[in-house]
Amino acid sequence: MLMITGDHLDSPAEIDARPEFMAWLRDVESRGARRVGTLLRPPVEAVTVRVRDGRTLRSDGPFAETKEHVGGVEIVECADLDEAIAIASTHPAAGHHPIEIRPFWPIEED
């Protein structure tokens, strides 16, 4: 999973209007690597849930106070870390925002 982080990230309409982002999507899709991607709403709209001593506790806002936040994710299927780095490094946000690559645990099938 590629997690796109920053202190300000574009809205869906702004991203759709950026030709370099649309070109990146076409490139990743042509590789057969893209599985799903989405933008996240701003951190001020987050709710954090914890269960302590059997009680559900809710707090508004993100779990951690930080200047940067995860603004979107792309799930890509790559042969190895090198391919994931190559895909992340061509993402239009990579020149302005960190992109964290996080692998999934493999799914064990019965």
C-alpha positions in Angstrom: 0.0 0.0 0.0 1.3 3.5 -0.8 0.2 6.0 1.8 0.4 9.6 0.5 1.1 12.0 3.4 1.4 15.7 3.7 0.2 18.8 5.5 -2.1 19.8 2.6 -3.3 17.4 -0.1 -5.5 18.2 -3.1 -9.2 17.5 -3.3 -10.6 14.9 -5.7 -11.5 17.6 -8.2 -8.0 19.2 -8.1 -6.4 15.8 -8.6 -8.7 14.9 -11.5 -7.7 18.2 -13.2 -3.9 17.3 -12.9 -2.8 15.6 -16.1 0.4 14.2 -14.4 -1.7 12.4 -11.9 -4.0 11.0 -14.5 -0.9 9.9 -16.6 0.5 8.2 -13.4 -2.8 6.3 -13.0 -2.8 5.1 -16.6 0.8 4.0 -16.3 0.2 1.9 -13.1 -3.0 0.5 -14.5 -1.2 -0.5 -17.8 1.3 -2.5 -15.6 -1.6 -4.3 -14.1 -0.4 -3.2 -10.7 -3.2 -1.0 -9.4 -5.9 -2.6 -7.3 -7.7 0.3 -5.6 -7.0 3.9 -4.6 -8.9 6.5 -2.7 -8.5 9.9 -1.0 -9.3 10.3 2.7 -11.3 13.2 4.2 -9.3 15.7 6.3 -8.2 14.7 9.8 -10.6 17.1 11.4 -13.4 14.8 10.3 -11.7 11.7 11.8 -13.1 9.8 14.8 -10.9 7.6 16.9 -12.4 4.6 18.8 -10.9 2.7 21.7 -12.3 0.1 24.0 -11.1 0.2 27.6 -12.5 -1.9 30.4 -15.4 -2.9 28.1 -16.4 0.7 27.4 -16.3 2.2 23.9 -14.5 5.5 24.0 -14.8 8.0 21.1 -12.7 11.0 20.5 -12.9 13.5 17.6 -10.0 13.9 15.4 -7.0 11.7 14.5 -5.2 9.4 16.9 -2.0 11.4 16.8 -1.5 15.2 16.7 0.8 15.7 13.8 1.3 18.3 11.0 1.3 15.6 8.3 -1.5 13.2 7.8 -2.4 10.3 5.4 -4.4 11.9 2.7 -4.9 9.0 0.4 -3.9 5.4 -0.3 -3.1 3.3 -3.4 -3.1 -0.4 -3.2 -0.8 -1.8 -5.8 0.4 -5.4 -6.4 4.2 -5.6 -7.0 6.6 -8.3 -7.6 9.0 -6.9 -5.0 10.0 -3.8 -3.0 12.0 -2.5 -6.0 8.9 -2.4 -8.1 6.9 -0.7 -5.3 9.6 1.9 -5.0 9.6 2.5 -8.7 5.9 3.0 -8.8 5.9 5.3 -5.7 8.7 7.4 -7.0 6.7 8.3 -10.1 3.6 9.3 -8.2 3.0 13.0 -8.8 2.8 13.7 -5.0 6.3 12.2 -4.5 8.0 15.5 -5.3 6.1 17.3 -2.6 4.9 14.7 0.0 6.4 11.6 1.6 4.9 8.3 0.3 5.1 5.4 2.7 5.2 1.9 1.3 3.6 -0.6 3.6 3.3 -4.3 2.6 0.3 -6.4 3.6 0.6 -9.6 5.5 0.0 -12.5 3.1 -3.5 -13.9 3.2 -3.5 -17.6 4.1 -6.0 -19.6 2.2 -7.4 -22.8 3.5 
